[in-house]
Amino acid sequence: FDDNKQTRIQATTELVRQWSNDPKVVPETIAAAGGKSGNASGVVNALVVLREAQPEALRANSAELVPFLDKVEANGPQTRALTAQVRERAGLPASAP
């Protein structure tokens, strides 16, 4: 959620490459992004991390994941597309149009 775009990209890339198999990445990403849902760039980066997380970890955290996805998907078309991809990876139903 850094103001610097390059810093956000580097952090997202590291999370995806190094931590996508860690089951804690899902709840920690939701916790970090949940309070900053108005930060569109940060939310997009968080969704990229979630999209690459293990489906089992996404499903195990669905009680927190679904409300987060519902909250942020209205941020714009890119966010809506990413939330749909996260839902699909987790095997969750699509959101209502």
N, C-alpha and C positions, 0 to 999 in steps of 0.2 A: 504494500500500500504506500510505498515511497512516492514522493512527488516526481522523482526522476524516472522517466520511462525505461531507460537502459537498466537501471537498478531493478525495476519490477520484472523486466524480461529475464535478467540473469537469475533472480530469485526463483521465478517460476520454472525456468529451465532446470535449475538445480533440484528443486522439489520433485519435478517429474522424473528426472534421471536417477536421483539418489534415493527418493523416499516413496515412490509410488507403490511399492510393495509393503510398506509399513502400515499396519492397520490404524495407527494413530494419526496418519496424515489426514484422514477424513474428518474426525471430530475437531482436530486442531485447526484445519482450514476453515471449517464452518464457524468455529468460535472466533477466529480472527476476522473473517469476512462479515459475519452476522451483524456486528455493530457498525459496519462501514458500508452498508448496502447502497448508500448514495454515491460512493466512490466508484463510478462506472468502470474505470480502467482496472482498479483493484479487484472488483467483482469478476470481470472477465478473466483476469489472471487466476483467481481462485477457482473459477469454473473449469479452466484448462487443467489445473491440478486435479480437481475432482474427476474430470472426464478420464484421466489416465489412471486413477486409483483402481484398486482391485474391486471387481463387482461385489465380492463377499463383504468387503469393508463398507462399501456404499450401502448395501442392504442391512448390514448390522447397525448402521447409524441412520436408518431411514426416518426414525422419529424426529431427528434434528434436521436431516437433509431435506425432506419434503417441504417443511415450512420455509426453510431458507430458499429453496428453488422457487416456491410460490411467491415469495417476497421480492426476489430480484429479477424475475423474468420480464417484468414490465419495464426494465431499464432501457430496452431497445432491441432491435432485431438481432444483433450479434449475441446479446445476452439470452434472448429467447431461444435462439438456435443452440447455444451451448447448454442451456438447461434441458432442452429436449435430448441432447446427446448424453448428458449425465443420467437422465431418467432411463433412457434406453439401455445404457451400460449396466445400470443397477437392476433392470428388469421391472421398473416401476411404471405404472400407467402414465400416459401422457396427460398433461394438464388440460383443463377445459379451455376451449378457445375464448 
